[in-house]
Amino acid sequence: MSDPDAAEAAANQAQPFDPRMLESLVCPLTQAVLTYDAARQELISKAARLAFPIRNGIPVMLQTEARALD
């Protein structure tokens, strides 16, 4: 039986995120700039205190998919 988290991590590394996308992406809630966390494969909105996942090199900019930051 395979580990779903390991499979997702492998898929995320298969197609890397292009950091140049940050030039045109903003937080969908606050319109603030985002920062790229390469280790976690997330885009961080400090203004909204959310981390948006990057899956297969594509940012998922949905509030329902975002992780709340402490």
C-alpha positions as CSV (number, residue, x, y, z in Angstrom):
1,M,0.0,0.0,0.0
2,S,1.5,3.4,-1.0
3,D,1.6,6.5,1.2
4,P,-0.7,9.2,-0.3
5,D,1.5,12.0,1.2
6,A,4.6,10.6,-0.4
7,A,2.8,10.3,-3.8
8,E,1.6,13.9,-3.6
9,A,5.1,15.1,-2.7
10,A,6.6,13.2,-5.7
11,A,4.0,14.6,-8.0
12,N,4.7,18.2,-6.7
13,Q,8.4,17.7,-7.5
14,A,7.7,16.3,-11.0
15,Q,6.6,19.7,-12.3
16,P,8.4,22.5,-10.5
17,F,6.7,25.9,-9.8
18,D,8.1,28.7,-11.8
19,P,8.9,31.6,-9.4
20,R,8.4,34.1,-12.2
21,M,4.6,33.5,-11.7
22,L,4.9,35.6,-8.5
23,E,5.1,38.6,-10.7
24,S,1.5,38.2,-11.7
25,L,-0.1,36.3,-8.8
26,V,-1.6,38.0,-5.7
27,C,-3.5,36.7,-2.7
28,P,-7.1,36.2,-3.9
29,L,-8.5,37.5,-0.6
30,T,-6.3,40.6,0.1
31,Q,-4.7,41.3,-3.3
32,A,-1.3,41.4,-1.3
33,V,1.9,40.0,-2.7
34,L,2.8,36.4,-2.1
35,T,6.1,34.7,-1.1
36,Y,7.2,31.3,-2.3
37,D,8.1,28.6,0.2
38,A,10.0,26.1,-1.9
39,A,10.5,23.6,0.9
40,R,6.7,23.3,1.5
41,Q,5.7,24.0,-2.1
42,E,3.3,26.8,-0.9
43,L,2.6,30.4,-1.7
44,I,2.4,32.4,1.5
45,S,0.0,35.4,2.0
46,K,1.2,37.1,5.2
47,A,-1.8,39.5,4.9
48,A,-4.4,36.7,4.9
49,R,-2.2,34.5,7.1
50,L,-2.7,31.6,4.6
51,A,-0.5,29.2,2.7
52,F,-1.8,28.2,-0.7
53,P,-0.5,24.8,-1.9
54,I,1.3,24.2,-5.2
55,R,0.3,20.9,-6.9
56,N,2.1,19.6,-10.0
57,G,3.7,23.1,-10.4
58,I,0.3,24.8,-10.3
59,P,-0.7,27.1,-7.4
60,V,-4.1,26.3,-6.0
61,M,-5.4,29.7,-5.1
62,L,-8.6,28.6,-3.3
63,Q,-9.3,29.7,0.3
64,T,-10.8,26.3,0.9
65,E,-7.5,24.6,0.0
66,A,-5.3,27.0,1.9
67,R,-3.6,26.2,5.2
68,A,-4.0,28.7,8.0
69,L,-0.8,30.1,9.4
70,D,-0.2,30.5,13.1
